[in-house]
């Protein structure tokens, strides 16, 4: 018998069997991940057809990371299997399979805006704002007071404030010259406090729903028009309750209408229950002519706080072009809420 024929009849070595096992495992993982990424892409594209589909858009950033990993895995497989019997057409199909969602999610996420390119600035006329969804069942008023006193913000916006917590925060209210609260035993509780002079507060109901918002109006020195800040909390969408997404979108449309009508410096802050990659959020930004304080400051997720950098950004600080964002921080050390506090410093352009 031919010597070469005898060599080909030998069973593969242990090393080769291990390599083949790893290859097949990687192909299986990459294929499963790729199907999941494509599902997220299709659901995001169809989010206007069915409210529940919109939830998929909240994971666009994670899908983008998955696209990079998928493309890298295909490149690695090509390197170790380029001499195999796999045709070049199949390799091209695998690359395209990973490349199409990569291009789509790059357009949706705009990852260049997640680069930490913006540096913090200081200004004598800066205004420091604290926004925090404290969680409806939060009873740690002492911790909240200590945290606010540590940060010393000029404006405090608290969301999901229940009546008991509202009463226990009386000590904090004394430290601020203007305050307004609408506590509730549901997620609609809200409170805004300000130590800025010449400040007025008004309760509004975006979209004519029962979830209140509070509009703050302040006249900065040296500025002809007042600064207006709208603190909002929108309905949280749920897959089984599509009407909540519809109600949230009605709120967002009303908020964008409020922002779009402002000829003076204006901001919208709070828990929007939507990520920047949702079509509803993009419509809000366009119609309201708003800019995001998180642009070029890194990836800043806020919910759930326990996941840290693995979470999603649904707490936002937005402003029109008359607002200059000096700094933006998400504080992950607070553990008595499912949202992390957001601290931002701004100034009104003169």
C-alpha positions as CSV (number, residue, x, y, z in Angstrom):
1,X,0.0,0.0,0.0
2,X,1.1,3.5,-0.8
3,X,2.8,5.3,2.1
4,X,0.8,8.5,1.6
5,X,-2.4,6.5,1.7
6,X,-1.4,5.0,5.0
7,X,-0.7,8.5,6.4
8,X,-4.2,9.7,5.4
9,X,-5.8,6.7,7.1
10,X,-4.3,7.6,10.4
11,X,-6.8,9.1,12.9
12,X,-6.3,12.8,13.5
13,X,-4.0,13.7,16.4
14,X,-5.4,15.0,19.7
15,X,-4.2,18.5,18.9
16,X,-6.1,18.5,15.6
17,X,-9.2,17.1,17.2
18,X,-9.1,19.9,19.9
19,X,-8.6,22.5,17.2
20,X,-11.6,21.2,15.2
21,X,-13.8,21.1,18.4
22,X,-12.8,24.7,19.1
23,X,-13.5,25.7,15.5
24,X,-17.0,24.2,15.5
25,X,-17.8,25.7,18.9
26,X,-16.7,29.1,17.7
27,X,-18.8,28.7,14.5
28,X,-21.8,27.7,16.6
29,X,-21.4,30.7,19.0
30,X,-20.8,33.1,16.2
31,X,-23.8,31.9,14.2
32,X,-26.1,32.1,17.3
33,X,-24.8,35.6,18.1
34,X,-25.2,36.7,14.5
35,X,-28.9,35.5,14.4
36,X,-29.6,37.4,17.6
37,X,-27.9,40.6,16.2
38,X,-30.0,40.4,13.0
39,X,-33.2,39.9,15.1
40,X,-32.4,43.1,17.1
41,X,-31.8,44.9,13.8
42,X,-35.1,43.8,12.3
43,X,-37.1,44.6,15.4
44,X,-35.5,48.0,15.7
45,X,-36.4,48.7,12.0
46,X,-39.9,47.6,12.7
47,X,-40.3,49.4,16.0
48,X,-42.9,51.8,14.6
49,X,-45.1,48.9,13.5
50,X,-45.5,47.3,17.0
51,X,-44.7,49.0,20.3
52,X,-43.1,46.0,21.9
53,X,-40.5,45.9,19.0
54,X,-39.1,49.2,20.2
55,X,-37.5,47.6,23.3
56,X,-35.0,45.9,21.0
57,X,-33.5,49.3,20.1
58,X,-32.3,49.8,23.7
59,X,-29.7,47.1,23.1
60,X,-28.2,48.7,20.0
61,X,-24.9,49.6,21.7
62,X,-24.5,46.0,22.9
63,X,-25.4,44.7,19.4
64,X,-22.7,47.0,17.9
65,X,-20.1,45.5,20.3
66,X,-21.5,42.0,19.3
67,X,-21.0,43.0,15.6
68,X,-17.3,43.8,16.2
69,X,-16.8,40.5,18.0
70,X,-18.7,38.6,15.3
71,X,-16.5,40.2,12.6
72,X,-13.4,39.5,14.6
73,X,-14.4,35.8,15.1
74,X,-15.0,35.4,11.3
75,X,-11.5,36.9,10.6
76,X,-10.0,34.5,13.2
77,X,-11.7,31.5,11.6
78,X,-10.5,32.5,8.2
79,X,-6.9,32.7,9.4
80,X,-7.0,29.2,10.9
81,X,-9.1,27.6,8.1
82,X,-8.0,29.5,5.0
83,X,-6.5,26.3,3.6
84,X,-9.6,24.2,4.3
85,X,-12.2,23.1,1.7
86,X,-14.5,26.0,2.6
87,X,-15.2,28.0,-0.5
88,X,-14.3,31.6,-0.9
89,X,-18.0,32.4,-1.6
90,X,-18.9,31.0,1.8
91,X,-16.3,33.1,3.5
92,X,-17.6,36.2,1.7
93,X,-21.2,35.4,2.9
94,X,-20.0,35.1,6.4
95,X,-18.2,38.5,6.3
96,X,-21.3,40.1,4.8
97,X,-23.4,38.5,7.4
98,X,-21.4,40.3,10.1
99,X,-20.8,43.5,8.1
100,X,-24.4,44.5,7.3
101,X,-25.5,44.8,11.0
102,X,-22.2,46.5,11.8
103,X,-22.9,49.3,9.3
104,X,-26.5,49.6,10.5
105,X,-25.7,49.8,14.2
106,X,-22.8,52.1,13.6
107,X,-25.3,54.5,12.0
108,X,-27.8,54.1,14.8
109,X,-25.3,54.3,17.8
110,X,-22.9,56.8,16.2
111,X,-20.0,55.4,18.3
112,X,-17.8,58.4,17.5
113,X,-20.0,60.3,19.9
114,X,-19.2,57.8,22.7
115,X,-15.5,58.7,22.5
116,X,-14.4,60.7,25.6
117,X,-13.1,63.6,23.7
118,X,-14.8,66.5,25.6
119,X,-12.9,67.9,28.6
120,X,-14.5,69.4,31.7
121,X,-14.7,73.2,31.9
122,X,-15.1,75.6,34.7
123,X,-17.0,78.9,34.7
124,X,-18.0,81.4,37.4
125,X,-21.6,81.4,36.2
126,X,-22.0,77.6,36.0
127,X,-25.1,75.9,37.3
128,X,-24.8,72.5,38.8
129,X,-27.8,70.2,38.4
130,X,-28.5,66.8,40.1
131,X,-31.0,64.4,38.5
132,X,-31.9,61.2,40.2
133,X,-34.7,58.6,40.0
134,X,-34.5,57.6,43.7
135,X,-36.8,54.5,43.3
136,X,-40.4,54.5,44.6
137,X,-39.7,52.2,47.5
138,X,-36.6,54.1,48.6
139,X,-36.9,55.0,52.3
140,X,-33.3,56.1,52.9
141,X,-34.0,59.8,53.2
142,X,-30.9,60.3,55.3
143,X,-28.6,58.9,52.6
144,X,-30.3,61.1,50.0
145,X,-29.8,64.2,52.2
146,X,-26.1,63.4,52.8
147,X,-25.6,62.8,49.1
148,X,-27.2,66.1,48.1
149,X,-25.3,68.0,50.8
150,X,-22.1,66.4,49.5
151,X,-22.6,67.4,45.9
152,X,-24.1,70.9,46.7
153,X,-26.1,71.2,43.4
154,X,-27.9,74.4,42.6
155,X,-30.9,72.5,41.3
156,X,-32.1,69.1,42.5
157,X,-34.5,67.0,40.5
158,X,-35.7,63.8,42.2
159,X,-38.0,61.3,40.5
160,X,-40.3,58.6,42.0
161,X,-40.7,60.5,45.3
162,X,-43.3,58.8,47.5
163,X,-45.2,60.9,50.2
164,X,-43.2,59.4,53.1
165,X,-39.9,60.4,51.4
166,X,-41.3,63.8,50.5
167,X,-42.0,64.4,54.2
168,X,-38.6,63.2,55.3
169,X,-36.8,65.5,52.9
170,X,-38.2,68.6,54.7
171,X,-34.7,69.2,56.0
172,X,-33.4,69.4,52.4
173,X,-36.2,71.7,51.3
174,X,-35.1,74.3,53.9
175,X,-31.8,74.6,52.2
176,X,-33.3,75.6,48.9
177,X,-35.2,78.9,48.4
178,X,-37.6,77.4,45.8
179,X,-39.1,74.0,45.6
180,X,-42.1,72.1,44.2
181,X,-43.1,68.5,44.7
182,X,-45.9,66.2,43.6
183,X,-45.3,63.0,45.6
184,X,-47.2,59.8,44.7
185,X,-47.4,56.2,45.6
186,X,-46.8,55.3,42.0
187,X,-43.9,56.1,39.7
188,X,-45.3,59.6,39.0
189,X,-43.8,61.3,42.2
190,X,-41.5,64.2,41.4
191,X,-39.7,67.0,43.2
192,X,-37.5,69.9,42.1
193,X,-35.6,72.3,44.4
194,X,-33.5,75.3,43.5
195,X,-31.3,77.7,45.4
196,X,-31.0,80.0,42.4
197,X,-32.6,83.5,42.9
198,X,-35.5,84.6,40.8
199,X,-36.8,81.0,40.3
200,X,-40.3,79.9,39.7
201,X,-41.7,76.4,39.4
202,X,-44.8,75.1,37.6
203,X,-46.3,71.6,37.3
204,X,-47.1,70.4,33.8
205,X,-48.6,67.2,32.3
206,X,-46.8,66.4,29.0
207,X,-49.1,64.5,26.7
208,X,-52.1,65.2,29.0
209,X,-51.3,62.1,31.0
210,X,-51.2,61.8,34.8
211,X,-47.4,61.6,35.0
212,X,-46.4,65.1,36.0
213,X,-43.4,67.2,35.0
214,X,-42.0,70.3,36.6
215,X,-40.9,73.4,34.7
216,X,-38.3,75.6,36.4
217,X,-37.8,79.2,35.2
218,X,-34.7,81.2,36.3
219,X,-33.4,84.5,35.2
220,X,-29.5,84.3,35.1
221,X,-27.6,87.6,35.5
222,X,-26.4,89.1,32.3
223,X,-28.8,87.1,30.1
224,X,-31.9,88.7,28.5
225,X,-34.1,85.7,28.5
226,X,-34.8,83.2,31.3
227,X,-33.5,79.7,31.5
228,X,-36.2,77.1,31.5
229,X,-35.6,73.5,32.7
230,X,-38.3,70.8,32.3
231,X,-37.8,67.8,34.6
232,X,-39.7,64.8,33.2
233,X,-40.5,61.2,33.9
234,X,-42.1,59.2,31.1
235,X,-43.9,55.9,31.2
236,X,-41.7,52.8,31.2
237,X,-42.5,50.5,28.3
238,X,-43.4,46.9,28.9
239,X,-43.6,44.1,26.2
240,X,-47.0,42.9,27.4
241,X,-48.5,46.5,27.7
242,X,-47.9,48.2,24.4
243,X,-50.1,51.1,25.4
244,X,-47.4,52.3,27.8
245,X,-45.0,52.7,24.9
246,X,-47.7,54.7,23.1
247,X,-48.3,56.9,26.1
248,X,-44.5,57.4,26.5
249,X,-44.2,58.4,22.9
250,X,-47.1,60.9,23.4
251,X,-45.2,62.4,26.3
252,X,-42.0,62.6,24.3
253,X,-43.9,64.3,21.4
254,X,-45.3,66.8,23.9
255,X,-41.9,67.4,25.4
256,X,-40.3,67.9,22.0
257,X,-43.1,70.4,21.2
258,X,-42.3,72.3,24.4
259,X,-38.6,72.3,23.6
260,X,-39.1,73.3,20.0
261,X,-41.1,76.4,20.9
262,X,-38.4,77.7,23.3
263,X,-36.5,80.8,21.9
264,X,-34.7,81.1,25.2
265,X,-32.1,78.8,26.9
266,X,-33.9,75.6,27.6
267,X,-33.2,72.1,28.9
268,X,-35.0,68.8,29.4
269,X,-33.8,66.5,32.1
270,X,-35.0,63.3,33.8
271,X,-35.8,59.7,33.4
272,X,-37.0,59.3,29.8
273,X,-37.3,55.5,29.8
274,X,-35.8,55.4,26.4
275,X,-32.2,55.1,25.0
276,X,-30.6,57.4,22.5
277,X,-31.0,54.7,19.8
278,X,-34.7,54.6,19.8
279,X,-36.5,56.2,16.8
280,X,-38.8,58.0,19.4
281,X,-35.7,59.6,21.0
282,X,-34.3,60.6,17.7
283,X,-37.6,62.3,16.8
284,X,-37.5,64.1,20.2
285,X,-34.0,65.4,19.5
286,X,-34.9,66.6,16.0
287,X,-38.2,68.2,16.7
288,X,-37.0,69.8,20.0
289,X,-33.7,70.9,18.4
290,X,-31.8,69.5,21.4
291,X,-28.3,68.4,22.1
292,X,-27.2,65.6,24.4
293,X,-24.9,66.4,27.4
294,X,-23.3,62.9,27.1
295,X,-21.9,63.4,23.6
296,X,-18.1,62.9,23.5
297,X,-18.0,62.1,27.2
298,X,-18.0,58.3,26.9
299,X,-20.6,55.6,27.4
300,X,-22.8,56.7,30.3
301,X,-25.4,54.1,31.2
302,X,-27.7,54.8,34.1
303,X,-30.0,51.8,34.4
304,X,-29.9,49.4,36.1
305,X,-27.4,51.0,38.3
306,X,-26.2,47.6,39.7
307,X,-24.9,46.7,36.2
308,X,-22.7,49.8,35.9
309,X,-21.2,50.0,32.4
310,X,-23.3,47.1,31.2
311,X,-26.5,49.0,31.7
312,X,-28.4,51.3,29.3
313,X,-28.7,55.1,29.2
314,X,-32.3,56.2,29.9
315,X,-31.6,59.2,32.2
316,X,-30.8,62.2,30.0
317,X,-29.8,65.8,30.2
318,X,-30.6,67.7,27.0
319,X,-30.4,71.3,26.0
320,X,-30.7,73.6,23.1
321,X,-27.8,75.4,21.4
322,X,-28.0,78.2,24.0
323,X,-26.8,75.8,26.7
324,X,-23.1,74.9,27.1
325,X,-22.4,71.6,28.9
326,X,-19.3,72.0,31.1
327,X,-19.3,68.5,32.6
328,X,-21.4,65.4,33.0
329,X,-21.0,62.5,35.5
330,X,-22.9,59.4,36.3
331,X,-22.3,58.4,39.9
332,X,-22.4,54.6,40.3
333,X,-21.5,54.5,44.0
334,X,-25.1,55.0,45.2
335,X,-26.8,51.6,45.7
336,X,-30.2,52.5,47.1
337,X,-31.9,52.9,43.7
338,X,-32.0,51.1,40.4
339,X,-30.9,54.4,38.7
340,X,-27.6,56.1,39.2
341,X,-27.6,59.9,39.9
342,X,-26.6,62.2,37.1
343,X,-24.7,65.4,37.8
344,X,-24.2,68.0,35.1
345,X,-22.7,71.5,35.1
346,X,-23.9,74.0,32.5
347,X,-23.8,77.6,31.7
348,X,-26.1,79.8,29.6
349,X,-24.3,81.2,26.5
350,X,-24.3,85.0,26.5
